Amino acid sequence: MTRFPAVAVLAALPIIALPLIAAAPVPPTSPAELSADVKVLASDAFGGRAPGTAGETKTIDWLVGQFKAAGLQPGGPGGSWTQPVPLIRTQLGTGTITANGTAWTQGRDVYLSTVRPVDRAVVANAPMVFVGYGVTAPERQWDDFKGVDLKGKVAVFLVNDPDFEAAAGDDATGRFGGRRMTYYGRWTYKFEEAARRGAIAALIVHDTPGAGYGWSTVTAPGGENYDVAHPKAPRVMLQGWIAGEAATQLFAAAGQDLAKLRAAARRSDFRPVPLAGAGFSADLPVTVTRAESRNVLAKLPGRTHPDEVVMYGAHWDAYGEGAPDAQGRRIRPGANDDALGTAGVLAIARAAAKAKPFDRTQVFALWTGEERGLLGSETYAADPVYPAAKTVANLTLDILQTAGPARDVMLVGAGQNALEDRLAAAARAQGRTVTPEALPERGLFYRADHFSVARRGVPTLLLMAISGAPDLVQGGRAAGQAWLDGYMRCYHQTCDAWSADWDLRGAAADVDLLRRIGFDLANSRDWPEWRDGSEFRAIRAETAAMRGK
């Protein structure tokens, strides 16, 4: 496993005075309560909490029961506790794939999937076009497409941002935050951009440093994919990755040098390059199944500004059952990912219900389908119960550390918005500091449920413990690295299970950080803003008048 290096405290955050918690004081989050909730959610009775299974039904019933017992109100559409999330699952079968007349093998030369509910995924001799990093970013004076028509063609991309490999003097240097990935670097953006431009397929050239993971991770789903049943945006017929060696051979066969084109793509004057030859063809059978899943939404209405919303979120789903491990266990219980985050949201909801009424409405969202591509939160964001323009902030918990108190808290996506100032102030009140994520080039900021509302302009804050090794009170960062290494061996596996040996004092302190920030916002007139340079600032600015700005 790649080790996370030790990182310095985030010194760039301004030292400012911010009000904290105007509501009545409430006791700290109980580690024992967090543990008890996780023990239930991660038990075998819940079957790994996969969407569309009996485990989902049990999970939803239990979560709604917890919100009811705490005294919250239904927060879903039409006064319900849930929001429907119709899903499709697709599975590619064995078929034929050729690129410029060369047969490609699924899983070796290329990895493909589809999110279209079709019987067969067919692409017939479609021209291939290399589009560099495939970025359209007016705020950064960057456009890789230059008006080239992609309708019916296969768009071929490089992974990550134009400045990921940039050297001094390159045109792209510094335009996209250096090694810190922006949304433009995510494979999801590239597939979406290809679909918006009418491409029939989208393929990304894989390289481990740029992707942040090896080829085995790319191929792990085995041709399976998920999507919402009724997407509002177009989808390509096939999407996927080209293995590095196969990509080099493909470009050479088209009379191009991939290494030279990589360098050319780091210039703002780059133009798409057609890949001469017979084009790309594929004919693959598709199995489509459907499931009805649900988000859980609860609320505490505000007394003076009920139309303004502070939202807390986590995802309730995990990976269900899979192949047996060495001990014969099949259930992947998702105890930390993200039953612990779910328990944290429940803890905040219970505390809010016991406090004095707040000025603004607080919404507690527990999402489905995160592990399948943020599908529950994306369904909500595409059809929100509470308008994004009047949502003050989204505060998300997704994986907390279980190794005891820490001197710091990890910040994912440093430099995005003013909620970071509030995190620094809340951490100081606990005698802690803020540390930026260790490997920002992996783009964790774009890989959790908060992102679905962030891309609609809502300022967000994500706490995710796997973004770096915590500086533990007992043992420092070396002990934190040992915890992280151990957890990552169980990430998405059967051993991500509840343990009586967990020390959840550090997790409880992190929950209290978000609670403190949320409670303060719920009793303020503040509207946190995105920083200059954030790709979401312009989106938020479009609705400023709705917030009286």
C-alpha positions as CSV (number, residue, x, y, z in Angstrom):
1,M,0.0,0.0,0.0
2,T,1.2,3.5,-0.8
3,R,2.3,5.2,2.5
4,F,1.1,8.7,3.3
5,P,3.9,11.1,4.1
6,A,3.9,13.2,7.3
7,V,2.6,16.6,6.5
8,A,2.9,20.0,8.1
9,V,0.1,21.8,9.9
10,L,-2.0,23.9,7.6
11,A,-0.4,27.3,8.3
12,A,-2.1,29.1,5.5
13,L,-5.5,29.3,7.3
14,P,-6.1,32.8,8.7
15,I,-6.3,33.1,12.5
16,I,-9.7,34.7,12.8
17,A,-12.3,35.0,15.5
18,L,-15.5,33.2,14.7
19,P,-18.6,32.8,16.9
20,L,-19.2,29.2,17.9
21,I,-22.5,27.6,19.1
22,A,-25.1,30.2,19.9
23,A,-27.5,27.4,21.0
24,A,-27.7,25.9,24.4
25,P,-24.6,23.9,25.4
26,V,-24.9,20.2,24.8
27,P,-22.6,17.4,26.1
28,P,-19.8,16.0,23.9
29,T,-20.6,13.2,21.5
30,S,-20.4,9.9,23.3
31,P,-17.9,7.4,21.9
32,A,-20.0,4.6,23.4
33,E,-23.0,5.8,21.6
34,L,-21.2,5.9,18.3
35,S,-19.9,2.4,18.9
36,A,-23.4,1.0,19.8
37,D,-24.9,2.4,16.6
38,V,-22.1,1.0,14.4
39,K,-22.4,-2.4,16.1
40,V,-26.0,-2.5,15.0
41,L,-25.5,-1.2,11.4
42,A,-22.5,-3.4,10.7
43,S,-24.1,-6.6,12.1
44,D,-24.7,-9.6,9.9
45,A,-28.4,-8.9,10.2
46,F,-28.0,-5.9,7.9
47,G,-26.2,-8.0,5.3
48,G,-23.7,-5.3,4.3
49,R,-26.3,-2.7,3.6
50,A,-26.3,-3.0,-0.2
51,P,-28.9,-0.9,-2.1
52,G,-32.0,-2.8,-3.3
53,T,-31.5,-5.7,-0.9
54,A,-33.3,-6.9,2.3
55,G,-30.4,-5.3,4.1
56,E,-31.5,-1.9,2.8
57,T,-35.0,-2.4,4.1
58,K,-33.7,-3.2,7.5
59,T,-31.3,-0.3,7.4
60,I,-33.9,2.3,6.4
61,D,-36.4,1.1,9.0
62,W,-33.7,1.4,11.7
63,L,-32.5,4.8,10.7
64,V,-36.0,6.3,10.5
65,G,-36.7,4.8,13.9
66,Q,-33.7,6.5,15.3
67,F,-34.7,9.9,13.9
68,K,-38.3,9.5,15.2
69,A,-37.0,8.5,18.7
70,A,-34.8,11.6,18.7
71,G,-37.8,13.9,18.0
72,L,-37.0,15.0,14.4
73,Q,-39.4,15.5,11.6
74,P,-39.6,13.8,8.2
75,G,-37.3,15.8,5.8
76,G,-38.0,14.0,2.5
77,P,-40.3,15.1,-0.4
78,G,-44.0,15.4,0.5
79,G,-43.4,15.0,4.2
80,S,-41.9,11.6,3.9
81,W,-38.8,10.2,5.6
82,T,-37.2,9.0,2.4
83,Q,-36.5,10.0,-1.2
84,P,-36.7,7.4,-3.9
85,V,-33.5,6.6,-5.8
86,P,-34.3,4.3,-8.8
87,L,-31.0,2.5,-9.8
88,I,-29.9,0.4,-12.7
89,R,-27.0,-2.1,-12.6
90,T,-25.3,-3.1,-15.8
91,Q,-22.9,-6.0,-16.5
92,L,-21.0,-6.4,-19.7
93,G,-20.6,-9.8,-21.1
94,T,-18.0,-11.2,-23.4
95,G,-17.8,-9.8,-27.0
96,T,-15.5,-8.2,-29.5
97,I,-13.4,-5.0,-29.1
98,T,-11.0,-3.7,-31.8
99,A,-9.0,-0.4,-32.1
100,N,-7.6,0.5,-35.5
101,G,-7.9,-3.2,-36.5
102,T,-6.2,-4.6,-33.4
103,A,-8.2,-6.9,-31.2
104,W,-8.3,-5.7,-27.6
105,T,-9.0,-8.0,-24.6
106,Q,-11.3,-6.7,-21.9
107,G,-9.3,-6.4,-18.7
108,R,-5.9,-6.6,-20.3
109,D,-5.8,-3.9,-23.0
110,V,-8.9,-2.0,-22.1
111,Y,-11.5,-1.9,-19.4
112,L,-15.0,-1.0,-20.5
113,S,-18.4,-0.6,-18.8
114,T,-21.7,1.0,-19.7
115,V,-24.4,2.9,-17.8
116,R,-26.9,2.7,-20.6
117,P,-29.8,0.2,-20.1
118,V,-29.3,-1.5,-23.4
119,D,-29.3,-5.2,-24.5
120,R,-26.0,-4.7,-26.4
121,A,-23.4,-2.0,-26.3
122,V,-22.4,-1.5,-29.9
123,V,-19.9,1.0,-31.4
124,A,-19.1,0.5,-35.1
125,N,-15.9,1.9,-36.6
126,A,-16.2,5.2,-34.7
127,P,-13.3,7.6,-35.3
128,M,-11.0,8.2,-32.3
129,V,-9.9,11.6,-31.3
130,F,-7.2,12.5,-28.7
131,V,-8.5,15.4,-26.7
132,G,-5.6,15.9,-24.3
133,Y,-6.9,16.3,-20.7
134,G,-10.4,17.1,-22.1
135,V,-10.7,20.2,-20.0
136,T,-13.0,23.2,-20.6
137,A,-12.3,25.7,-17.8
138,P,-13.0,29.3,-18.9
139,E,-12.0,30.6,-15.4
140,R,-8.5,29.2,-16.0
141,Q,-8.4,30.3,-19.7
142,W,-8.3,26.7,-20.8
143,D,-10.1,24.8,-23.6
144,D,-8.8,21.5,-24.9
145,F,-11.6,21.0,-27.4
146,K,-11.3,24.1,-29.5
147,G,-14.8,23.5,-31.0
148,V,-13.9,20.1,-32.5
149,D,-17.0,18.0,-33.3
150,L,-17.1,14.8,-31.2
151,K,-20.5,13.5,-32.3
152,G,-20.4,9.8,-32.9
153,K,-16.7,9.7,-32.1
154,V,-14.5,8.1,-29.4
155,A,-12.9,10.7,-27.1
156,V,-9.5,9.6,-25.8
157,F,-8.3,11.5,-22.7
158,L,-5.3,11.7,-20.4
159,V,-6.1,11.3,-16.7
160,N,-5.7,14.1,-14.1
161,D,-5.1,17.8,-14.8
162,P,-3.0,19.6,-17.4
163,D,-0.5,20.7,-14.8
164,F,-0.2,17.3,-13.0
165,E,3.1,16.5,-14.9
166,A,3.9,20.1,-15.8
167,A,7.5,21.3,-15.3
168,A,8.8,24.8,-15.0
169,G,8.0,26.8,-18.1
170,D,5.1,24.6,-19.2
171,D,2.0,26.6,-20.1
172,A,-0.1,24.7,-17.7
173,T,2.1,25.1,-14.6
174,G,0.1,26.3,-11.7
175,R,-3.2,26.8,-13.6
176,F,-4.9,23.8,-11.9
177,G,-3.3,23.9,-8.4
178,G,-0.2,21.9,-9.2
179,R,-0.4,18.4,-7.8
180,R,-3.7,19.0,-6.1
181,M,-6.4,17.5,-8.4
182,T,-9.3,19.7,-9.5
183,Y,-12.6,18.3,-10.7
184,Y,-11.3,18.6,-14.2
185,G,-8.9,15.8,-13.4
186,R,-11.5,13.3,-12.3
187,W,-12.5,10.5,-14.7
188,T,-16.1,11.3,-13.9
189,Y,-15.8,14.8,-15.4
190,K,-14.1,13.4,-18.5
191,F,-16.9,10.9,-19.2
192,E,-19.5,13.6,-18.6
193,E,-17.8,16.1,-20.9
194,A,-17.5,13.5,-23.6
195,A,-21.3,12.8,-23.3
196,R,-22.2,16.5,-23.3
197,R,-20.3,16.8,-26.6
198,G,-22.0,13.9,-28.2
199,A,-19.2,11.3,-28.1
200,I,-20.3,7.6,-28.5
201,A,-17.5,6.5,-26.1
202,A,-14.9,7.9,-23.8
203,L,-11.5,6.2,-23.0
204,I,-8.9,7.4,-20.6
205,V,-5.2,6.4,-20.9
206,H,-4.3,4.8,-17.6
207,D,-1.1,5.6,-15.7
208,T,-0.8,4.8,-12.1
209,P,0.6,8.2,-10.8
210,G,-2.1,10.2,-12.6
211,A,-4.9,7.9,-11.6
212,G,-3.7,7.3,-8.1
213,Y,-4.2,3.6,-8.4
214,G,-3.0,0.7,-10.5
215,W,-4.6,-1.2,-13.3
216,S,-5.9,-3.9,-11.0
217,T,-8.1,-1.3,-9.3
218,V,-9.5,-0.2,-12.6
219,T,-10.5,-3.7,-13.6
220,A,-11.8,-4.8,-10.1
221,P,-15.5,-4.2,-10.9
222,G,-15.4,-6.8,-13.7
223,G,-17.5,-4.9,-16.2
224,E,-20.2,-3.9,-13.6
225,N,-21.5,-0.4,-13.3
226,Y,-24.4,1.5,-11.7
227,D,-26.4,4.6,-12.5
228,V,-29.6,6.3,-11.6
229,A,-32.4,4.9,-13.6
230,H,-33.5,8.2,-15.2
231,P,-30.4,10.4,-15.6
232,K,-31.0,14.0,-16.6
233,A,-27.6,14.3,-18.4
234,P,-26.5,12.2,-21.5
235,R,-24.3,9.1,-21.1
236,V,-21.8,7.7,-23.6
237,M,-22.4,4.1,-24.8
238,L,-19.1,2.8,-23.5
239,Q,-16.7,4.3,-21.0
240,G,-13.4,3.1,-19.6
241,W,-9.7,3.0,-19.6
242,I,-6.9,2.0,-22.0
243,A,-3.9,0.2,-20.4
244,G,-0.6,2.1,-20.8
245,E,1.1,-0.3,-23.3
246,A,-2.0,-0.7,-25.4
247,A,-2.4,3.1,-25.6
248,T,1.2,3.5,-26.7
249,Q,0.7,1.0,-29.4
250,L,-2.6,2.6,-30.5
251,F,-1.0,6.0,-30.9
252,A,2.0,4.6,-32.7
253,A,-0.3,2.7,-35.2
254,A,-2.0,6.1,-35.9
255,G,1.4,7.7,-36.6
256,Q,1.5,9.6,-33.3
257,D,3.9,9.6,-30.3
258,L,1.9,9.5,-27.1
259,A,4.8,10.9,-25.0
260,K,5.1,14.0,-27.3
261,L,1.3,14.4,-27.3
262,R,1.4,14.4,-23.4
263,A,3.7,17.3,-23.5
264,A,1.7,19.1,-26.1
265,A,-1.5,18.7,-24.0
266,R,0.2,20.8,-21.3
267,R,-0.1,23.8,-23.5
268,S,-3.2,26.0,-23.7
269,D,-2.9,26.1,-27.5
270,F,-3.3,22.3,-27.7
271,R,-5.8,21.1,-30.3
272,P,-7.5,17.7,-30.5
273,V,-5.6,15.2,-32.7
274,P,-7.6,12.6,-34.8
275,L,-6.1,9.1,-34.5
276,A,-5.9,7.9,-38.1
277,G,-7.0,4.3,-38.8
278,A,-9.9,2.0,-38.8
279,G,-11.4,3.5,-35.6
280,F,-12.9,1.8,-32.6
281,S,-15.5,-1.0,-32.6
282,A,-17.2,-3.0,-29.8
283,D,-20.1,-5.4,-29.6
284,L,-20.8,-6.5,-26.1
285,P,-23.9,-8.0,-24.5
286,V,-25.3,-6.1,-21.5
287,T,-27.3,-7.5,-18.6
288,V,-29.5,-4.8,-16.9
289,T,-31.1,-5.1,-13.5
290,R,-33.1,-2.5,-11.6
291,A,-33.6,-1.6,-8.0
292,E,-35.5,1.0,-6.0
293,S,-33.3,2.4,-3.3
294,R,-33.9,5.3,-0.8
295,N,-32.2,8.3,0.8
296,V,-33.2,9.0,4.4
297,L,-33.9,12.7,5.2
298,A,-34.8,14.2,8.6
299,K,-35.1,17.8,9.7
300,L,-35.5,20.3,12.5
301,P,-37.3,23.3,11.2
302,G,-35.8,26.8,11.9
303,R,-37.8,29.3,13.9
304,T,-36.9,32.5,12.0
305,H,-35.4,31.4,8.7
306,P,-36.9,28.0,8.0
307,D,-36.1,28.3,4.2
308,E,-32.4,28.4,4.9
309,V,-30.8,25.0,5.5
310,V,-27.7,23.6,7.1
311,M,-27.2,20.1,6.0
312,Y,-25.3,17.2,7.5
313,G,-24.6,14.0,5.5
314,A,-23.1,10.5,5.4
315,H,-23.9,7.4,3.4
316,W,-25.6,4.4,4.9
317,D,-24.8,1.9,2.1
318,A,-21.9,-0.5,1.9
319,Y,-20.9,-3.3,-0.4
320,G,-23.3,-6.1,0.7
321,E,-22.1,-9.7,0.1
322,G,-19.1,-10.7,-2.1
323,A,-16.7,-13.6,-2.6
324,P,-15.8,-15.4,0.6
325,D,-12.6,-14.3,2.3
326,A,-10.0,-16.7,3.8
327,Q,-12.3,-17.3,6.8
328,G,-15.3,-17.8,4.6
329,R,-17.0,-14.5,5.4
330,R,-19.0,-12.9,2.6
331,I,-20.6,-9.9,4.2
332,R,-18.7,-6.6,3.8
333,P,-20.2,-4.7,6.7
334,G,-18.8,-1.3,6.1
335,A,-18.4,-0.5,9.8
336,N,-16.2,2.5,9.4
337,D,-17.2,3.2,5.8
338,D,-19.6,4.6,6.5
339,A,-21.6,3.2,9.4
340,L,-19.4,5.3,11.7
341,G,-20.1,8.5,9.7
342,T,-23.8,7.6,9.8
343,A,-23.6,7.2,13.6
344,G,-22.0,10.6,13.7
345,V,-24.9,12.2,11.8
346,L,-27.3,10.5,14.2
347,A,-25.4,11.9,17.2
348,I,-25.5,15.4,15.8
349,A,-29.3,15.0,15.1
350,R,-29.9,13.9,18.7
351,A,-27.9,16.8,20.1
352,A,-29.7,19.3,17.9
353,A,-33.1,18.0,19.0
354,K,-32.2,18.5,22.6
355,A,-30.9,22.0,22.1
356,K,-32.9,25.2,22.0
357,P,-34.6,25.9,18.7
358,F,-32.3,27.1,15.9
359,D,-33.0,30.0,13.5
360,R,-32.3,28.0,10.4
361,T,-33.5,24.6,9.4
362,Q,-31.1,21.7,9.9
363,V,-31.4,18.7,7.6
364,F,-29.8,15.3,8.3
365,A,-29.2,13.3,5.1
366,L,-28.2,9.6,5.0
367,W,-27.5,8.7,1.4
368,T,-27.7,5.5,-0.6
369,G,-25.5,4.5,-3.5
370,E,-22.3,6.3,-2.5
371,E,-20.3,3.2,-3.2
372,R,-21.8,2.9,-6.6
373,G,-20.8,6.4,-7.7
374,L,-22.5,9.0,-5.3
375,L,-25.9,8.0,-6.8
376,G,-28.1,8.8,-3.8
377,S,-26.6,12.3,-3.2
378,E,-26.6,12.9,-6.9
379,T,-30.3,12.0,-7.2
380,Y,-31.0,14.5,-4.4
381,A,-28.8,17.2,-5.9
382,A,-30.5,16.9,-9.3
383,D,-33.9,17.2,-7.7
384,P,-33.4,18.8,-4.3
385,V,-36.0,19.0,-1.5
386,Y,-34.2,22.1,-0.3
387,P,-32.9,24.5,-3.0
388,A,-29.2,24.7,-3.4
389,A,-29.3,28.4,-3.4
390,K,-30.7,28.5,0.1
391,T,-28.6,25.7,1.5
392,V,-26.0,27.4,3.7
393,A,-23.5,24.5,3.8
394,N,-23.2,20.7,3.6
395,L,-21.1,19.0,6.3
396,T,-20.2,15.4,5.5
397,L,-18.7,12.6,7.5
398,D,-17.2,9.7,5.5
399,I,-14.7,7.4,7.4
400,L,-13.4,8.5,10.8
401,Q,-10.4,7.2,12.6
402,T,-10.8,4.6,15.4
403,A,-7.4,4.9,17.1
404,G,-8.1,7.5,19.8
405,P,-7.6,11.2,20.4
406,A,-5.6,13.1,17.7
407,R,-3.8,16.5,17.9
408,D,-5.1,17.4,14.5
409,V,-8.0,17.0,12.1
410,M,-7.4,16.2,8.4
411,L,-8.8,18.7,5.9
412,V,-9.8,17.4,2.4
413,G,-9.7,20.0,-0.4
414,A,-7.8,22.8,1.3
415,G,-8.4,26.2,-0.3
416,Q,-11.9,25.6,-1.5
417,N,-14.2,27.7,0.8
418,A,-14.6,29.7,4.0
419,L,-15.8,26.7,6.0
420,E,-12.1,25.9,6.4
421,D,-11.8,29.0,8.6
422,R,-14.6,27.7,10.8
423,L,-12.9,24.3,11.0
424,A,-9.7,25.9,12.2
425,A,-11.5,27.9,14.8
426,A,-13.4,24.9,16.1
427,A,-10.3,22.8,16.1
428,R,-8.5,25.4,18.2
429,A,-11.3,25.3,20.7
430,Q,-10.5,21.6,21.1
431,G,-6.7,22.3,21.4
432,R,-6.1,20.8,18.0
433,T,-4.8,22.0,14.6
434,V,-5.8,21.4,11.0
435,T,-3.6,19.3,8.6
436,P,-4.1,19.2,4.9
437,E,-4.7,15.9,3.1
438,A,-1.5,14.1,2.4
439,L,-2.1,13.2,-1.3
440,P,-4.3,16.0,-2.9
441,E,-3.5,14.6,-6.3
442,R,-5.9,11.7,-5.6
443,G,-8.9,14.1,-5.7
444,L,-10.7,12.9,-2.5
445,F,-12.6,16.1,-2.5
446,Y,-14.5,14.9,-5.6
447,R,-15.1,11.3,-4.3
448,A,-17.6,11.7,-1.5
449,D,-21.3,12.6,-1.3
450,H,-20.8,16.3,-0.4
451,F,-19.5,16.7,-4.0
452,S,-23.0,16.2,-5.5
453,V,-24.2,19.5,-3.9
454,A,-20.8,21.2,-4.2
455,R,-21.0,21.1,-7.9
456,R,-24.4,22.9,-7.6
457,G,-22.7,25.6,-5.7
458,V,-23.3,24.6,-2.0
459,P,-20.2,25.2,0.2
460,T,-19.1,21.9,1.7
461,L,-16.8,20.5,4.3
462,L,-15.7,16.9,4.3
463,L,-14.0,14.9,7.1
464,M,-12.4,11.8,5.8
465,A,-9.8,10.0,7.9
466,I,-8.1,8.2,5.1
467,S,-6.9,11.5,3.6
468,G,-3.7,11.2,5.7
469,A,-2.2,9.8,8.8
470,P,-3.5,11.5,12.0
471,D,-1.2,12.9,14.6
472,L,-2.3,10.7,17.5
473,V,-1.9,11.8,21.1
474,Q,-0.5,8.3,21.8
475,G,2.2,7.6,19.3
476,G,2.1,10.6,17.0
477,R,1.9,10.4,13.3
478,A,3.8,7.2,13.2
479,A,1.0,5.5,15.2
480,G,-1.5,7.3,12.9
481,Q,0.2,5.8,9.9
482,A,0.1,2.4,11.4
483,W,-3.7,2.8,12.0
484,L,-4.1,4.0,8.4
485,D,-2.1,1.2,6.9
486,G,-4.1,-1.3,8.9
487,Y,-7.5,0.2,7.9
488,M,-6.7,0.4,4.2
489,R,-6.1,-3.4,4.2
490,C,-9.7,-3.7,5.2
491,Y,-11.1,-0.9,3.0
492,H,-14.2,-2.3,1.3
493,Q,-13.4,-5.7,2.6
494,T,-15.0,-8.1,5.0
495,C,-12.7,-7.0,7.8
496,D,-14.1,-3.5,7.8
497,A,-16.1,-4.7,10.9
498,W,-17.1,-3.3,14.2
499,S,-14.7,-4.0,17.1
500,A,-15.0,-3.6,20.8
501,D,-11.3,-2.6,20.7
502,W,-12.0,0.7,18.8
503,D,-11.0,3.9,20.6
504,L,-13.6,6.3,19.3
505,R,-12.6,9.4,21.3
506,G,-11.0,10.9,18.3
507,A,-14.0,10.1,16.1
508,A,-16.3,11.7,18.6
509,A,-14.1,14.8,18.7
510,D,-14.4,15.1,14.9
511,V,-18.2,14.7,15.1
512,D,-18.2,17.5,17.6
513,L,-16.2,19.7,15.2
514,L,-18.9,19.4,12.5
515,R,-21.7,19.8,15.1
516,R,-20.1,23.0,16.4
517,I,-19.7,24.5,12.9
518,G,-23.3,23.4,12.0
519,F,-24.9,24.7,15.1
520,D,-23.2,28.1,14.7
521,L,-24.3,28.4,11.1
522,A,-27.8,27.4,12.1
523,N,-28.0,30.4,14.4
524,S,-26.2,33.0,12.2
525,R,-26.8,35.1,9.2
526,D,-23.5,34.0,7.6
527,W,-23.3,32.6,4.1
528,P,-19.9,30.9,3.6
529,E,-18.4,31.5,0.2
530,W,-16.1,29.7,-2.1
531,R,-12.6,30.9,-2.5
532,D,-11.3,32.7,-5.6
533,G,-10.1,30.0,-7.9
534,S,-12.6,27.4,-6.8
535,E,-14.4,25.8,-9.8
536,F,-17.7,26.2,-7.9
537,R,-17.5,29.9,-7.0
538,A,-19.2,31.1,-10.3
539,I,-22.0,28.6,-9.8
540,R,-22.8,29.9,-6.3
541,A,-22.5,33.5,-7.6
542,E,-25.4,32.9,-10.1
543,T,-27.9,32.6,-7.2
544,A,-26.5,35.4,-4.9
545,A,-29.6,37.5,-5.2
546,M,-31.7,34.7,-3.7
547,R,-29.6,35.1,-0.5
548,G,-29.9,38.8,-0.4
549,K,-26.4,39.4,-1.7
